[in-house]
Amino acid sequence: MQNETSHDTPSLEADVRHAVEQGNDVQEKVRQLTLRFISARSLDIKSVRETADAVLRGARAGVQRELEHSSAQTHIARDHLREAVTGLDVALAQFAEAAKLAVEEAAGRAQRYSSDDLKKARADLERLETMFVETLQHSASAAKDATGEILRDLAAHSRTHGSAVGAQLKETLSVIAHQIGATGRAQVGVGLHLAKNTSDLVRQIAAGVLTGLAQHVQPKDKDE
């Protein structure tokens, strides 16, 4: 799956570049592209990092036209790049929200994931905000023009003031921690049966919940 993700990232990068070059609803388009890409692929932290890298490469390429024309248009590039980064941030937050919804849905049906599934998901999710900021910093370091400074500013802002994904993670991790405790109590009597009939949490997010969330948050028709 990771190789597939790496192979497909150029198409995501090109789509993001086009969205940024167009300059209309950049945040929404990048959010949608990111969420759609994540929902179709493996959801390990390495895969999500590769997705974020591709989004930022596309965003940097998309503002080159403004940067090359004149310094007066640098503010346009800054705005478009900020919108693209916000779109990525919101998409990652919705990924974290999908994990919370998956756990809550299972609990609502009197089902439980195994402790191992929940702990694995928690370990990956705990790294999500750090990964987001690190990817911004890495992208800034790779840039050899004004985009580097813009991205460094955005990374610093996220570290200081927080991010959408960080805010959502507090809620998601709280729900998962609660379920880990509940699962531990439930497994005292039915541990083997429970482990046999549960599916990996992250796989289930990929297969259903996240896809459903992506459909739920589609942008409204342009006519509206």
ZAKE-270451 format. One record per residue: residue in three letters; x, z, y of N, C-alpha, C in turn. Coordinates in pm, whole numbers, padded with zeros to 5 digits, always signed. Layout:
N
alaXZYXZYXZY
...
This chain:
224
met+00082+00000-00121+00000+00000+00000+00085+00000+00126
gln+00196+00072+00123+00279+00078+00241+00339-00058+00272
asn+00380-00131+00167+00434-00264+00190+00329-00356+00250
glu+00205-00342+00201+00096-00423+00254+00075-00393+00401
thr+00080-00264+00436+00061-00227+00575+00170-00286+00662
ser+00296-00275+00617+00407-00328+00693+00392-00479+00710
his+00344-00545+00605+00328-00689+00610+00220-00730+00708
asp+00117-00650+00722+00002-00687+00805+00018-00646+00951
thr+00115-00561+00983+00124-00511+01120+00149-00621+01224
pro+00216-00732+01192+00230-00837+01296+00096-00890+01347
ser-00003-00897+01260-00134-00945+01306-00199-00843+01399
leu-00182-00714+01369-00234-00611+01459-00162-00616+01592
glu-00031-00630+01588+00049-00639+01710+00003-00756+01797
ala-00023-00870+01733-00067-00988+01808-00206-00966+01868
asp-00294-00901+01793-00429-00876+01844-00426-00781+01964
val-00342-00678+01957-00330-00585+02068-00269-00655+02189
arg-00167-00735+02165-00106-00809+02277-00210-00894+02348
his-00292-00963+02271-00394-01049+02330-00494-00967+02411
ala-00535-00853+02356-00632-00767+02426-00575-00717+02559
val-00447-00679+02558-00384-00629+02680-00366-00741+02781
glu-00328-00859+02735-00311-00973+02826-00442-01011+02893
gln-00551-01002+02817-00682-01033+02874-00720-00933+02983
gly-00685-00807+02960-00702-00705+03063-00842-00650+03080
asn-00934-00686+02991-01072-00638+03001-01101-00538+02890
asp-01150-00419+02927-01183-00316+02828-01068-00291+02731
val-00948-00279+02786-00829-00265+02701-00839-00142+02612
gln-00878-00029+02669-00885+00094+02589-00980+00078+02471
glu-01097+00024+02496-01197+00010+02390-01151-00089+02284
lys-01092-00198+02326-01048-00299+02229-00935-00246+02142
val-00840-00175+02203-00730-00120+02126-00780-00012+02031
arg-00871+00072+02078-00930+00174+01991-00995+00112+01869
gln-01071+00008+01893-01143-00058+01784-01046-00125+01686
leu-00948-00195+01739-00849-00262+01654-00773-00161+01568
thr-00733-00050+01630-00657+00051+01559-00739+00115+01448
leu-00860+00155+01480-00945+00222+01382-00980+00130+01267
arg-01005+00004+01298-01038-00093+01194-00919-00114+01101
phe-00799-00119+01158-00678-00140+01079-00651-00020+00989
ile-00663+00101+01046-00639+00222+00968-00739+00233+00854
ser-00865+00203+00881-00970+00225+00781-00957+00133+00661
ala-00882+00024+00675-00868-00073+00565-00742-00048+00483
arg-00664+00055+00516-00536+00073+00451-00511+00217+00411
ser-00398+00239+00345-00365+00374+00302-00348+00464+00424
leu-00380+00591+00407-00385+00681+00521-00276+00788+00518
asp-00166+00759+00448-00055+00852+00455+00006+00845+00594
ile+00082+00947+00630+00132+00957+00767+00228+00843+00799
lys+00303+00794+00701+00395+00682+00726+00317+00557+00763
ser+00208+00532+00693+00125+00415+00722+00065+00423+00861
val+00017+00541+00899-00043+00558+01031+00063+00541+01140
arg+00184+00589+01114+00294+00573+01210+00326+00424+01230
glu+00329+00348+01120+00355+00204+01130+00246+00135+01212
thr+00123+00180+01194+00013+00125+01271+00032+00154+01420
ala+00065+00278+01453+00086+00315+01593+00202+00237+01654
asp+00308+00219+01577+00423+00140+01625+00380-00002+01661
ala+00300-00063+01572+00255-00200+01595+00168-00209+01720
val+00081-00111+01739-00005-00110+01857+00079-00104+01984
leu+00178-00018+01986+00261-00003+02105+00349-00125+02130
arg+00398-00188+02024+00475-00312+02043+00387-00420+02105
gly+00264-00430+02054+00172-00529+02110+00137-00499+02254
ala+00119-00371+02285+00086-00333+02423+00200-00363+02518
arg+00323-00335+02475+00439-00364+02559+00450-00515+02584
ala+00430-00593+02480+00438-00739+02496+00327-00789+02587
gly+00212-00723+02580+00097-00768+02657+00109-00751+02807
val+00197-00662+02852+00210-00640+02997+00328-00716+03056
gln+00399-00793+02975+00516-00864+03026+00482-00960+03140
arg+00367-01022+03132+00329-01119+03235+00321-01053+03372
glu+00257-00936+03379+00248-00865+03507+00386-00822+03555
leu+00470-00775+03463+00602-00726+03502+00692-00838+03555
glu+00673-00959+03502+00759-01071+03540+00718-01134+03673
his+00593-01116+03713+00546-01182+03834+00601-01118+03961
ser+00579-00990+03977+00628-00922+04096+00618-00771+04077
ser+00697-00701+04155+00693-00555+04145+00557-00501+04188
ala+00487-00578+04270+00355-00534+04316+00255-00526+04201
gln+00283-00600+04094+00191-00600+03980+00230-00497+03874
thr+00333-00421+03903+00373-00318+03806+00261-00219+03784
his+00184-00189+03890+00074-00093+03873-00031-00147+03777
ile-00049-00279+03772-00144-00338+03677-00093-00318+03535
ala+00036-00344+03517+00096-00323+03385+00084-00177+03343
arg+00109-00087+03437+00099+00057+03408-00043+00093+03364
asp-00142+00043+03436-00281+00073+03402-00317+00020+03264
his-00278-00104+03235-00312-00164+03106-00240-00092+02991
leu-00114-00055+03015-00040+00016+02911-00099+00154+02887
arg-00140+00221+02996-00204+00353+02982-00335+00341+02904
glu-00412+00238+02934-00539+00218+02863-00514+00192+02714
ala-00411+00114+02683-00380+00086+02543-00339+00213+02469
val-00257+00295+02533-00213+00421+02471-00332+00514+02452
thr-00422+00518+02549-00542+00601+02535-00629+00551+02421
gly-00640+00419+02406-00716+00364+02295-00659+00405+02161
leu-00526+00404+02150-00460+00449+02027-00486+00598+02004
asp-00473+00678+02108-00496+00822+02099-00638+00853+02051
val-00735+00785+02110-00876+00809+02072-00901+00766+01928
ala-00840+00655+01886-00857+00610+01747-00801+00713+01650
leu-00686+00769+01680-00628+00873+01595-00716+00998+01593
ala-00776+01030+01708-00868+01144+01714-00990+01119+01625
gln-01038+00996+01623-01154+00964+01539-01117+00964+01391
phe-00992+00930+01361-00942+00944+01224-00946+01091+01183
ala-00901+01180+01271-00904+01323+01242-01048+01372+01230
glu-01136+01318+01312-01277+01356+01304-01337+01313+01170
ala-01296+01195+01122-01347+01146+00995-01310+01240+00880
ala-01190+01296+00886-01149+01392+00783-01240+01514+00786
lys-01271+01562+00906-01361+01677+00919-01499+01645+00862
leu-01550+01526+00894-01681+01486+00845-01683+01475+00693
ala-01574+01426+00635-01568+01414+00489-01576+01550+00422
val-01503+01646+00477-01504+01781+00420-01640+01846+00438
glu-01698+01831+00555-01829+01891+00581-01937+01827+00495
glu-01928+01696+00476-02028+01629+00393-02022+01677+00249
ala-01900+01693+00197-01884+01743+00060-01940+01885+00048
ala-01910+01969+00146-01960+02106+00142-02112+02109+00149
gly-02169+02017+00228-02314+02010+00241-02383+01970+00112
arg-02310+01900+00027-02365+01860-00103-02326+01957-00214
ala-02275+02073-00174-02232+02176-00269-02120+02124-00358
gln-02040+02032-00305-01921+01983-00376-01798+02036-00304
arg-01687+02038-00373-01565+02084-00308-01449+01996-00353
tyr-01358+01973-00260-01233+01910-00299-01142+02016-00359
ser-01046+01972-00438-00951+02069-00492-00861+02121-00381
ser-00803+02237-00404-00713+02294-00305-00595+02201-00279
asp-00547+02134-00382-00433+02042-00365-00470+01927-00272
asp-00591+01870-00289-00636+01762-00201-00642+01809-00057
leu-00703+01925-00038-00720+01976+00098-00586+02010+00163
lys-00496+02068+00086-00365+02104+00141-00283+01980+00175
lys-00294+01876+00091-00223+01752+00119-00276+01688+00248
ala-00409+01685+00261-00469+01628+00381-00429+01709+00504
arg-00431+01842+00491-00393+01927+00605-00249+01902+00646
ala-00160+01888+00548-00019+01867+00579+00002+01737+00657
asp-00069+01632+00617-00056+01505+00689-00118+01515+00829
leu-00236+01573+00836-00306+01581+00965-00232+01669+01065
glu-00167+01775+01016-00093+01863+01106+00019+01789+01179
arg+00066+01680+01121+00176+01603+01179+00127+01489+01269
leu-00004+01472+01278-00057+01354+01343-00027+01351+01494
glu-00048+01461+01564-00023+01461+01708+00126+01446+01737
thr+00210+01516+01659+00355+01502+01677+00398+01358+01654
met+00341+01296+01551+00372+01156+01523+00334+01068+01640
phe+00219+01094+01701+00172+01014+01815+00273+01022+01930
val+00315+01142+01966+00408+01159+02077+00545+01101+02042
glu+00591+01124+01919+00720+01069+01878+00721+00917+01880
thr+00609+00858+01842+00599+00712+01843+00603+00659+01985
leu+00538+00729+02077+00547+00692+02218+00692+00697+02266
gln+00762+00803+02231+00901+00819+02274+00989+00711+02213
his+00967+00681+02085+01045+00577+02018+01021+00441+02083
ser+00896+00413+02113+00864+00286+02177+00925+00277+02316
ala+00926+00389+02387+00988+00392+02520+01138+00364+02511
ser+01203+00422+02411+01347+00402+02393+01380+00258+02356
ala+01288+00193+02284+01311+00055+02240+01290-00045+02353
ala+01218-00004+02457+01188-00096+02568+01309-00108+02660
lys+01331-00229+02710+01445-00254+02799+01398-00295+02938
asp+01277-00255+02974+01223-00289+03104+01139-00173+03155
ala+01053-00200+03252+00973-00094+03312+00877-00028+03214
thr+00844-00095+03104+00752-00035+03008+00810+00093+02949
gly+00944+00100+02938+01005+00220+02885+00976+00341+02970
glu+00989+00325+03101+00961+00435+03192+00814+00476+03187
ile+00726+00375+03180+00582+00402+03174+00549+00482+03048
leu+00603+00439+02934+00574+00506+02808+00635+00646+02804
arg+00753+00663+02864+00811+00798+02871+00722+00891+02952
asp+00667+00841+03060+00575+00921+03141+00451+00960+03060
leu+00399+00864+02984+00279+00891+02904+00309+00992+02793
ala+00427+00982+02732+00465+01078+02629+00479+01218+02689
ala+00541+01227+02807+00557+01356+02873+00422+01416+02909
his+00330+01331+02954+00196+01379+02989+00125+01433+02865
ser+00139+01364+02753+00074+01409+02630+00131+01542+02583
arg+00263+01559+02596+00325+01686+02555+00278+01800+02644
thr+00264+01773+02773+00230+01878+02869+00081+01910+02870
his+00000+01807+02870-00145+01825+02887-00224+01807+02759
gly-00157+01769+02651-00229+01750+02526-00284+01610+02514
ser-00343+01582+02399-00395+01450+02370-00533+01462+02305
ala-00602+01350+02297-00734+01350+02231-00721+01386+02084
val-00618+01332+02019-00600+01362+01877-00565+01510+01857
gly-00487+01566+01947-00453+01708+01936-00575+01797+01950
ala-00663+01763+02044-00785+01842+02065-00875+01835+01942
gln-00889+01716+01884-00975+01701+01766-00914+01771+01645
leu-00783+01770+01634-00717+01832+01518-00744+01981+01510
lys-00756+02048+01624-00785+02192+01621-00914+02219+01544
glu-01015+02138+01571-01143+02154+01503-01134+02112+01357
thr-01069+01999+01332-01058+01947+01195-00981+02043+01106
leu-00867+02092+01153-00784+02180+01071-00853+02314+01046
ser-00935+02358+01142-01011+02481+01123-01111+02465+01009
val-01179+02351+01006-01277+02324+00900-01206+02314+00765
ile-01092+02246+00760-01020+02231+00634-00968+02367+00586
ala-00917+02449+00677-00868+02581+00639-00980+02665+00578
his-01099+02657+00638-01214+02730+00585-01248+02683+00444
gln-01243+02551+00423-01278+02497+00291-01172+02529+00187
ile-01045+02538+00230-00941+02577+00136-00969+02717+00083
gly-01010+02806+00173-01045+02940+00131-01165+02943+00038
ala-01268+02865+00073-01389+02861-00010-01359+02799-00146
thr-01275+02697-00147-01240+02630-00273-01161+02724-00363
gly-01071+02800-00302-00993+02895-00380-01082+02996-00451
arg-01187+03041-00382-01280+03136-00445-01361+03068-00553
ala-01401+02944-00530-01485+02872-00627-01406+02838-00752
gln-01276+02813-00738-01196+02769-00851-01163+02880-00949
val-01192+03003-00912-01164+03113-01003-01234+03092-01136
gly-01359+03042-01131-01434+03024-01255-01438+02882-01307
val-01423+02783-01218-01443+02645-01261-01327+02555-01220
gly-01208+02610-01220-01093+02536-01169-01071+02402-01237
leu-01066+02399-01368-01038+02274-01439-01148+02172-01418
his-01272+02216-01425-01385+02125-01405-01384+02068-01264
leu-01354+02152-01168-01352+02109-01029-01242+02006-01006
ala-01123+02034-01056-01011+01944-01034-01037+01808-01099
lys-01104+01806-01211-01129+01682-01282-01228+01594-01208
asn-01322+01655-01137-01431+01578-01077-01416+01555-00927
thr-01311+01604-00870-01290+01580-00728-01206+01455-00709
ser-01222+01391-00596-01138+01275-00564-01049+01312-00446
asp-00939+01242-00433-00848+01271-00324-00917+01256-00190
leu-00905+01357-00108-00974+01359+00021-00936+01239+00107
val-00808+01212+00117-00764+01104+00203-00815+00970+00151
arg-00817+00952+00019-00870+00828-00037-01019+00812-00004
gln-01092+00921-00010-01235+00911+00020-01259+00876+00166
ile-01177+00930+00255-01190+00893+00396-01172+00744+00411
ala-01070+00692+00344-01040+00548+00353-01155+00465+00296
ala-01211+00511+00185-01311+00432+00115-01446+00432+00183
gly-01481+00542+00249-01617+00549+00299-01638+00608+00437
val-01596+00730+00453-01632+00801+00575-01573+00736+00698
leu-01444+00702+00693-01381+00644+00811-01440+00508+00843
thr-01466+00429+00739-01527+00298+00761-01663+00314+00826
gly-01740+00411+00779-01871+00436+00839-01858+00479+00983
leu-01758+00560+01013-01736+00604+01150-01697+00486+01238
ala-01612+00397+01184-01570+00280+01260-01690+00194+01298
gln-01783+00180+01205-01904+00102+01233-01992+00173+01335
his-01993+00305+01327-02078+00383+01417-02032+00374+01561
val-01902+00361+01581-01849+00362+01717-01810+00223+01765
gln-01874+00119+01710-01851-00016+01761-01893-00022+01908
pro-01823-00102+01988-01863-00115+02129-01998-00182+02140
lys-02067-00153+02250-02195-00216+02273-02176-00365+02301
asp-02282-00440+02282-02275-00583+02310-02239-00604+02455
lys-02161-00707+02481-02116-00733+02616-02234-00757+02712
asp-02343-00810+02659-02458-00836+02744-02515-00708+02801
glu-02490-00597+02728-02542-00469+02777-02456-00415+02888
